[in-house]
Every structure is written in C-alpha cells, then in structure tokens.
C-alpha cells in the first residue's frame, strides 16, 4: 500500500490501497475526454523566462502550466486540512467542518495565513493540488462545483488575477472521515 506523508502541522497520513487508486484513476480517465483536453504546448522559448510565466487558454479558470525562472525561491505548503467551523457539532456531522466549498475556503484561508508569515500572498501561488473525496451529502459524489466555487473566490479575480496551474485528484478517503478536501500549494517569491 502506498503511503503519503505530510508535515505535522495540519497535514495527515493518507493510506490508499493501490488497486482502489488505480480504479479511481481508470474511472476518471473514462469520464469525459473533452473535459480533460489540454491546450497544445506553447512555442519553445529562446531561453528561461525572467518572470513567472503562466500559459494555456486565457479564458480557462486555471493555467495549463507555469514556468519558473531559474534561481527563484519558493515555498511548498504540505497538504492542508479544513479547520473545524463548529466545535460543538458531533464528529461525523456535516456541520463540524462544513461542505466542500466551506472546507476549501477555510483551507485556502489557512494557506493564505502561512504565506503571509513568509512575506507572500495568494498572488504568488503558482500551483495547487487538491484531493477530494465523495461527499455523503451529495449522493456520494465528489463536489467539484464546491471546490471550483471556493477556488474562484481566491484566484482569477479582479484583486488576484493569478490563475494557477492546478490538479484535482479524486481519492476514496482522507485520514479524517469528515474531511472532504485537502489542499497543497506551491508559491514563488516575486523578484
């Protein structure tokens, strides 16, 4: 069984049987090929960029990729989990952590706080990876709309036009059965 480790601070151990992980991957691959279509790669540059450069469809909510200039300092934020929003709610109740959108918004706030402590903002985030599990309140389906709604309140806005490169991964479980999402982020220091 593969094991994924995170930092001790708000990150957790996740164990996913390889066969189930392969099944989820196969189901996602069969979903809608058009939904996962990628833009053709940009023409090769004559050398490394001087600035962080995002590329892809300019009307998409996320970038197809990002190119980081050589020598730029960066910050990797480990898998971050949702904060408790109602401490007196019983374990297992949706009120304790909220729905996917609420959990994602809380996680993104935590990431914003971690970045601020290092002199960065959400504008400096270049890549985000989210792990989502099926939501029992949504017919046991992954709430991609909730994740996208929380993401679009932070990225690709008038105040933060950054549209990160992003991966969204469907998994069977996270360590705490009440969590619906866990998010990792990668940020690059500006010049």
TALIN-V707150 format. One record per residue. N is the residue number from 1. PSI is psi as a letter, one per 40 degrees, with the letter a starting at -180 (999 if undefined). NEAR is the number of other ideal C-beta (glycine too) atoms within 8 Angstrom. Layout:
BEGIN
N_PSI_NEAR ; N_PSI_NEAR
END
This chain:
BEGIN
1_h_6 ; 2_i_7 ; 3_h_7 ; 4_h_9 ; 5_i_4 ; 6_i_9 ; 7_i_5 ; 8_d_4 ; 9_h_5 ; 10_e_6 ; 11_i_11 ; 12_i_10 ; 13_h_8 ; 14_h_13 ; 15_h_8 ; 16_h_12 ; 17_h_7 ; 18_d_8 ; 19_d_6 ; 20_d_9 ; 21_d_12 ; 22_d_8 ; 23_d_8 ; 24_d_11 ; 25_d_8 ; 26_d_8 ; 27_d_8 ; 28_d_8 ; 29_d_6 ; 30_e_5 ; 31_b_8 ; 32_h_5 ; 33_d_6 ; 34_d_5 ; 35_d_6 ; 36_e_7 ; 37_h_6 ; 38_i_5 ; 39_i_8 ; 40_i_4 ; 41_i_3 ; 42_i_6 ; 43_i_3 ; 44_h_4 ; 45_i_8 ; 46_e_3 ; 47_a_4 ; 48_i_7 ; 49_i_9 ; 50_d_4 ; 51_i_6 ; 52_h_12 ; 53_h_7 ; 54_i_12 ; 55_i_10 ; 56_a_10 ; 57_h_6 ; 58_e_4 ; 59_e_3 ; 60_i_9 ; 61_d_8 ; 62_i_11 ; 63_i_12 ; 64_d_10 ; 65_i_8 ; 66_i_12 ; 67_h_10 ; 68_h_9 ; 69_i_10 ; 70_i_5 ; 71_e_3 ; 72_h_9 ; 73_i_5 ; 74_i_9 ; 75_h_11 ; 76_h_7 ; 77_h_11 ; 78_i_10 ; 79_h_12 ; 80_h_14 ; 81_i_11 ; 82_i_14 ; 83_i_8 ; 84_h_7 ; 85_e_10 ; 86_g_7 ; 87_d_5 ; 88_e_3 ; 89_i_7 ; 90_i_5 ; 91_h_5 ; 92_e_6 ; 93_i_8 ; 94_d_8 ; 95_d_7 ; 96_d_14 ; 97_e_13 ; 98_a_11 ; 99_a_11 ; 100_d_14 ; 101_d_12 ; 102_d_13 ; 103_d_14 ; 104_d_16 ; 105_d_10 ; 106_d_13 ; 107_d_15 ; 108_d_13 ; 109_d_9 ; 110_d_11 ; 111_d_14 ; 112_d_11 ; 113_d_8 ; 114_d_10 ; 115_d_16 ; 116_d_9 ; 117_e_6 ; 118_e_7 ; 119_f_5 ; 120_i_9 ; 121_i_8 ; 122_e_12 ; 123_d_7 ; 124_e_12 ; 125_h_14 ; 126_e_13 ; 127_h_11 ; 128_h_14 ; 129_h_11 ; 130_h_14 ; 131_h_13 ; 132_i_14 ; 133_i_13 ; 134_h_9 ; 135_h_13 ; 136_d_6 ; 137_e_5 ; 138_f_10 ; 139_f_3 ; 140_f_6 ; 141_i_7 ; 142_h_9 ; 143_g_13 ; 144_d_8 ; 145_d_6 ; 146_d_14 ; 147_d_15 ; 148_d_9 ; 149_d_9 ; 150_d_14 ; 151_d_13 ; 152_e_10 ; 153_e_7 ; 154_d_10 ; 155_i_14 ; 156_f_9 ; 157_i_9 ; 158_d_3 ; 159_d_3 ; 160_g_10 ; 161_e_7 ; 162_h_12 ; 163_h_10 ; 164_i_13 ; 165_i_12 ; 166_i_11 ; 167_h_8 ; 168_h_9 ; 169_h_8 ; 170_h_10 ; 171_i_12 ; 172_d_8 ; 173_i_8 ; 174_i_14 ; 175_d_7 ; 176_h_7 ; 177_e_6 ; 178_e_9 ; 179_h_13 ; 180_e_14 ; 181_i_15 ; 182_h_14 ; 183_h_14 ; 184_i_12 ; 185_i_13 ; 186_h_12 ; 187_i_12 ; 188_h_12 ; 189_h_11 ; 190_i_5 ; 191_999_3
END
